């Protein structure tokens, strides 16, 4: 199982590239919003490569059912919609800064969270269950990349 994404810079859409065993590779284009406030700033997969997490310039979070879009035969744990994008609007505790990085963190007890880094050095922890801001911290430099 291999899923990769490519962001088309000309129009902002997402292209998923999927390969699985001997099956023919699949390319799937996911149209993205044309509103400048929804421009993609950072993107990552969940640990199972089933869901794609996107953070936009307005700090909204979106969960895309990536695996379901490219392979309907795969069994998927349905925590979010399989038929549409799940959207969490910007939480009021998130700073007025540009997001620069996102990473999906699945805790040992299977809580699903996003860590989002910002150009002003803020890092926030957002629940992907309900969109709540669970905490934040600041560093003295811009966050360029988050890794777990």
Steps between C-alpha positions, in 0.01 A plus 500: 500500500643834400322833479675822416362845435601773262376853536441660163640849547324644196150450639553375857329165446633182660598193299515163678725229354412150625671167442409168659673176409459406136194721446514780246610826667223754558522879465213693657461876481333664801371847404585763760334827594569803281467744793843645589426447871485125435842468335682189621787581736593154629388142448564155650356149523381322812728211610301247291497716182120479500423867570667814367517802732517848346549834674405808300629856521198598715600225749203276422565125510362256244501120508478336158407129472801435275500120499126479434540735202753273330394150616140432605585134575718580800341467845514836676441596863237771451589768752423772245287528189590272211286702258616854569776708654478542878556867593610656828496882484775702664476474878495833686819405692703463181726800431462748215804359323569294189509123556819342367492134601259229613547149633239240595553359850319184602550446872555159660132495601399581138408866544539680168665842514670754276811693594512822297806724487492869410741756358492693831631199697167382641420128504141395574346161576153455347264209561392342171193364675333834567742776391579618855834663571658274764808712563768720354857612552739748344859483383721791402532402133258434217381139483615362165440129557340277761598132534390226735 
